[in-house]
Amino acid sequence: MSPPNRLSRPLAEQVREIHTDWRPLVEAFAATAAGRALFAALDARVQSGAPIFPGRVFRALETTALAETRVVILGQDPYHGAGQAEGLAFSVAVGQRLPPSLRNIFEECRRDLGLAMPSSGSLLTWAERGVLLLNTTLTVEEGRPGSHSALGWQTLTASIVKAACQHAAPKIFLFWGAHAQAVGAATGIAEPHRVLVANHPSPLSARRPPLPFIGCGHFSEASRLLQAVGAGPQDWTLVG
């Protein structure tokens, strides 16, 4: 039986489900030579029977409208285990075991905000409250981390980050790890937006210098910064 999060539908069909304020950007990319090549490559791999995750490739853009985006968290590529990835950076589907990086994210929420460890690893509630959970590579093949990193997704996702920067409402960008920080540096994010950086929440780096993730206080700081511009605090509680 195929995992419920396995990609089975053409990407062009999924573009129609993206929130209307993001859709023109993705449609413009899909019309370029690079976009056509990427979509064709993904559709061909699906037709060949390759197990590709997640099933809803653009879920972050379906769930969090540009006009409603308050916080941007940038991941690298989706989890590559069957049933895990649900199209939101760092998030896993309900019922899945917590990956180590996500467990550290919840540990920092507990330390920083006093929140209890959720029973579910789904971050859908955050996405529904204006946290854009975007991976720089939007697909992956089962058991092959980074397998789609050379397909060209980064051109699209860099343009998404740029569009978030160009949107007037102040946003807080949380860049955890060298990969996310490089994307942020290339984008040139400036006021009224704010950037908070720390090591990646992976166990390999979460507690190490120069900027340990555990102890970074990003969740409370993001709320404080949003309040300072009149946007109100960010609710980081999760269901479950």
Buried (B, 14 or more C-beta within 10 A) or exposed (E): EEBEBBBEEEBEEBBEBBBEBBBEBBBEBBEEEBBEEBBEBBBEBBEEEBBBBBBBBBBBBBBBBBEBBBBBBBBBBBBBBBBBBBBBBBBBBEEBEBBEBBBBBBBBBBBBEEBEEBEBBBBBBBBEBBBBBBBBBBBBBBEEBEBBBEBBBBEBBBBBBBBBBEBEBBBBBBBBBEBBBEBBEEBEBEEEBBBBBBBBBBEEBBEBEEBBBBEBBBBBBBBEBBEEBEBEEBEBEBEE
